């Protein structure tokens, strides 16, 4: 399990922030989108194996569409005007102190 920021907006993998899915999505919609994302990722793998550039482009477009629909990319799903730190190093973000407290950094 990856740590999730106290505000629930990001999870951290290897010191990098990744935006969480929009928590206001209905469960059935979220699952449909996750299923579409997984299918698109399988298409990316297949395209890599085939080395077909047009197939790869289409597959990556499907991944992008699913991630935007989930709220993991594109416009932020929160409404308080806070900036997006998706893909930032956690050490270079407002979450640095919180993250450091998890690992007892000095």
Secondary structure, DSSP 8 states (H G I E B T S, - for coil): ---B-TTSSEEEETTEEEE---TTS-HHHHHHHHHHHHHHHHHHHHHHHHT-HHHHHHHHHHHHHHHHHHTSSSS-S--S-----TT-BGGGSTTHHHHHHHHT--
